[in-house]
Amino acid sequence: MQHETKNERREKKALGYKHEWTDTGGHSHRVIFDKKTLERPQTTWKALIVVAALGLLVGGVAILTAPRKAAEPLPLAPTNVRPDFALAATLRNLTTERPVALAAGWGDEFFLADKGGVGLYRVGDGARLQYWESPEGDAPTALTFVADETSEKNGALLIAYPERIDAIYFAPDRVSNDASANEGEKKNDEEADATETTGATVRSAQDAALGAATTILSIPGASIAAVAATPERLFVGDFNADCVRRYSWRKLDALRDVEKKETPPDCEIGAPDGALAYPGLRPATEPYMCVVYSPSTNEIVVANSGLFRVDAFNVDSGVWNAEHSWTKAPGTERAFSGAANPIALVVSPSGWIATAETGKIDVAAGKKSPLQIFDAKSGSWISEIAVGVPAENGARVASPIGLAISEDGRQILALKSNGEVEIYANR
């Protein structure tokens, strides 16, 4: 029997004649080359490349299949202050026609729609800053304003009509000239320098429109009563169809140069689902319907007035989320008051939700306010917003039909059935 010398064994090991290793998954590997391979440098390199590739492949598979710790959900935006709102102002006689919808704008501004069109108003004193007339014979049904720097639609005012949606785009770099004015006087040079030093910027939509209103979507036969927007999608609430239709902005942008602004939705949200025990959307307070976007949970939240519910749906899948939806519970002290239905709602950046309920609440008789604040995830009651004090003759307080919330979540605007707009500020 021929025995290998120590030098031969060392040479074979050094050249990879016998090569052994253990990968990241703990598996042992061994490769033995033919001796002829060692005598051919080109062949040796090819063989080594194959071995290296094999090692990387096996190691990569082991890493990818190794068990991982489940990713934890991102936390909600921190709640800096507990929501504790009080009536700060009541704005009356803003329009000659009774208003039908409102939306918060930038800073100290809001939009209000009536039968003739849409106006831009200042929160502080209710002064009308600008007005855009609707085409003759058309009356708006819903409004929303996109104030989201992460969205390409930042600065878009979406105006819903029964069978279409129009948009007015505003330049996001326009700064208010009278944000710090006192009784209409403009800031002097010293105050302006101070503002520049602190870097404070108050955007304004006044005189910042980039053009007239244009139609971005048509839905023949629809009864559009709500509209909401995310950075990627548009959501349209159809009252008669008991659903929310979802459209991607990319699909709608493709219609820009097309005469007919019609396209099928990506999906329809709100149908009953027996597997999830979900009864479906049943808006009942015609012509009102409310759909809002909750960035903290990446969901669309809908006021399901016909079933005394608030329902949440995932933005990406459109699937109903039972954990973030709730309804009136028997024996619950803090729930939807009386026999009222949730008709409007807003979601704050801090993770709470304010609801407005239909029906006239007789405050003098000791009934609860129609404005309540809940946790957006669990529906747990947080606080109540006290409405205006009734007149001495016992007149009942008109109920809200629409809500809006400021960018910072510190002001809630309520449009009442009598046409007044109430401003509630966080104390």
N, C-alpha and C positions, 0 to 999 in steps of 0.2 A: 504493500500500500504506500502510495506516495504522500508524503506529509508536506504541508505548506510551511515555509519558513516564516519567521516573525515579520520580516520585511515585506513579504508577499501579502500577508494578512493586513499589514498597515497600508500598503498600496491600494488594495482592493477597497478598504474602508474609506480611504481618502478620496478615491475616484468615484465613489458611489456604487461600487460593485455590489455591495450589500447596504441598502439604505433603509433605515427604520425611523419612524417618527410617530408622534401622538398628536392628533388634531385638537381643536378647541372643544370638541364634544366628548373628548376622552377616548376616542377610538384609535387603536394602534394600526399602523400601516407598515408594510415592508415591500420593497421593490428590489429585485435581483436582475442585474443586467448580464447579458451575454458577454463573455470575455472579448469577443470580436468587436463588440461595440466600443470597448475601451480603446481599441487600437485605431478607431476611426474618429477623429475629433469632430467632424461635421455631424456624424451620427450621434455622437455623445451629446452635443449641444441640443440636438432635436429631442433626444430622450429626456434630457434635463428639463427642457421647456414643457414637455408633456407632463412630467412629474410635478412641476411647479403649478401648472394649470389644474391638475387633479387635486392638489393640496388646497388651492384657493377655492375650488368648487365645493369640496367636502366641508371645508371650514365655514364657507359662506352659508351653506345649508344648515349647518349646526347652529350658527348664530341666529339665523332667521327663525328656526324652529324652536329655539330655547324659550321656555316660559317667561313671560313678562308680567310685570305689575300693571294692573289695569289703570289706564289714564284717568285721572280725576277730572271732573268737569270744572271749567273755569268759574271762579266765584263771581257773584253779582257785583255790579258797581257799588262801592261802599256808600252806605246811607250816612251822610254827614250830619243830618238833623232829622229828628222825628217829624213826620208830616203833621203839622198842627196849623190848619188854615183858618183864617177869619176873614169875613167880608171886609174888603178895603174900599170898594167903590161900586156904584150902580150906574151904568151908562144907559141913558134913555134917549128916545127919538133920534136914533142914529140914521135911520132911513125913512123915506116916505112909504115904502112898501114894507110889510112885515118880513124880517130876515128869516132865512131858512137853514143856514149853515154857517159855521165859522171855523177858522184855523189859525193857530198861533203862527206868527212870522218871526223875523229876526228881532232880537232885543225887545224894545218896548212897543212893538207893532203887532197888529192882528188883521186878518182878512175876514170880511163879513159879506155873505151873499144874500141878495134879495131877488125878487122877481125880475128886476131889470138888469142885474149884473153883479159885479163884485167890487167892493171898496176896500181900501187900505186905511186903517185907523190907528190912532195912537192910544195906548192903554191908559196913560195918565189922565187925559181929559176927554177922550172920545172924539177928538178932532179927526175929520176925514182928510186924509192926505192925498188920495188919488182915487179914481173910479174908472172901471172898465165896463162898458156896456156889453150886454150879451146880444147876439143876433136877434132881430125882431121875432117874437113868437116863442123864443126859447127862455126857459127859466132854470137856473142851476138847482141841483138837488143835493150836492155834497162838495166839500172842499178838503184838500190837504196840501200842506206846504212842506217841501223837502228841505230841511235845514240840517244836512248831514255832509260834513266835509269829506267823508270817505266815499261818497256817492258821486258819480258823474252827473247825476240829476240835481245836485245841490243848487238850490235857488229856483226850483221849478214849482210853480203854483198849479196844481191839478184841479180843474173845474169839471165836475160831473154833471151831465145832463141825462135825461131818461135813457137815451140810446147812444151816447157817445161821451168821450172825455177830451177836453181841450187842455192845453198847457200854455202858460205864460212863463218865460224864462227871465230871471233877474240876475244881473251881474253881482257876484258875491263879494266884490271888492269895494262896493259903495259904502261910505261911512256916513252915519247920521250927522247932520250939521247942528242939530238942536237936542242931542241926547242929554246934555247937561244944561240946557237953557233954562233961564228963570223968567217966567211970564213972557215967553216968546222971544227974549233977547238972546242973541248969539254969544258964544264964548268970546272973551277978549283974547288978545295974543298971548298973554301970560298963562291963561287957563289952557289954551291950545297947546302951548309948549309943555305944560305939566302932563297933559294927556299923552303927548308923544313920548315923554320921558318914561311914563309908567307902562307904555305899550298897550294901553287899553283900546280896544276897537269895538265899536258898536255898529254893526251892519244895518243897512236900511234898504228897503225895497222902493222907497220913494224916488221916482224919476230914474229908476234903475232897470226898467223893463227893456229887454233886448229886442222887442218886437211885439206885434199883436198876438192875440191868442190864436193857436193853431190846433186843429184836431189831430190827435195821436192815435185814437182808436174808436172804431164804430162797432156797436153790437146791435144790429137790427132786432126789434122785438123785445129788447131787454127793458128792465125797469131799474136802472142803476140808482142806488140809494146810499152807497158808501164807496170810498176809495182809500187805499193805503199803499205805501211804497217802501221798498227796501232798496239797498244799493244795486241789487241785481234784478228785481222783479216788481211788477205792478199787480195789485190785488183789487178786484172789482166786486162789490157786493150787489147781487141782483135780488131785489125784494121778491118779485113774483116767482123766480125760479128757486128760491130757498137755497141759494148757494153763493160761494165766493169763487170767482174765476181768477186763475193765476196766469200771468203773461210775463215772459222774459223781456227785459228792456232791449236786448239784442234783436229779438223778433219784431218789436215795435219800431225800433230804429230802421229796420229794413223797409218799413212802410212809408218812410219819410217822403219819398218822391213818387209814391203810388197814389193814384186818385182815390181808390176805394181803400179806406183804412180798416179793412176787415181781415181778421186772422183767427183761427181756432185757438182756444186757450191751451196752455200746457197741461192743465188739469182743472177739475172742478172740486171744490172743497165743501164739505158739510153734509154729504149724503148719509142717511142712516146706515149704521154698521152693526149688524146683529152679533158678529163675532166679538166686538168690543163692547156690546151693550150700549151703543151710542144711539140716541133717538133721532139725531139729525137737527139741522137748523130749521127754526120755525119763527122767523121774524113776524111780529104781529102788530106793531105800532106803526101802521102805514101813515106817511110814506118814509118813516125813519128806519135806518139801519146803521150799525156802527161796526167798523173793522179798523183795528189799529195794529201797528207793528211793535213788538216787544224785543228790542235789541238784546237785552240781558238774557233772554231765554231762546232767542232766535225763533220766535213764534208769531203767528197771527192770532190775535185775540178778538173774539166776536161777541157782541151782546145778543144773546139768543132770547129775545124778549118773550116769544110765545111760550117758552117752556121754563121761564124763571131761571135762566142759566147764563153763565159766562163760560165760553168754550175756547180752548186753545188748540192750535194746529201747528205742526212743525212746518217751517217755511220751505224746507227742501223736499220733504216727502208728501206734505199735505195731510199727514195722518193725525187724527185727533189724539190729544194727550190727556188721558184721564186724570193724571196727577195734578195738572195745572188748570183743571176745569172744575167748576163747582156749581151747585144749585141751592135753592132754598131748602133748608133742613128743618123738619118739624122739631119744635122745642128749642131751637137755637135762638138765643137772646139777640145776638148781633147777626142778622142776615138781611136779606132783602125785605124792607119794611112793609108791613101791611100786605095788601094785595097788589103792590106795585111791581112792574117788570123793569129789568135793566134795559134802558133805551140807549144810553151812551156811556162811554168809558174812555179813560186815558191811562197810559202806562208811563210811569216816571223812569228816568235813567237809574234811579236808585233801587228799583225792584218792587215798588208798590203800585197798586191800581186803584183809581178812583172811579166810582160808578154813579150814574144818575138814573133815577127811577121815575117812571111815568106816574101820572095821577097827581092830583092836588093834595099836598100834605097840609093838614090843618095844624099849624104850629100852636095856635091858641088852645087847641084841645089836647095838647101834650104829646102829639105824635112825633115820631122821629123825623130827622131831616132826610130828604131824598138823596143827599150826597153823602156817600160813605167811602172809606178808604180801607182796602184789604191788602194782604200780602199777595203779590202776583203769582206766587207758586202754589201756596196752600189754600188761599182764599180766607185765611184767618183775619178776623176783624182787627183793624189797627186804631182807627179813630173816626169821628164823625165831623162833617163840616156844617156848622150852624148856618142856616139860610137867613135871609133878611127878616127883620121883625115885622109881623103883620100890622096892618093899620088898626086904629082904635075901634073902628066899626066891625072888626072881626073878619075883614076880608082875608080870604085864604091866599097863601103864597103860590104863585104860578110855578109849575114844575119845569125843570130844565129839559130841553130837547136836544142839546148838543154840548159837548165839552171839548176843551183844548188845553194844552199845557205848554208853558214856556220852555225855552231851550234848557234852562238850568233847573227846571222842575220846581221852582219856587213860587210860581203863580199858576192858578187854575182859572180859566175863563169858562163861564157857563152861559149859554144862550138859552133864555127862558121862552116859554110858549107865548108870552105877551110881547115879545120882541126886545126885551131888555137884555143887556149883557152885564153880568155880575163878575167882578174881579175879586178873587180870593187870594190872599197873600199868606205865605208861611211866616208864622210869628217867631 
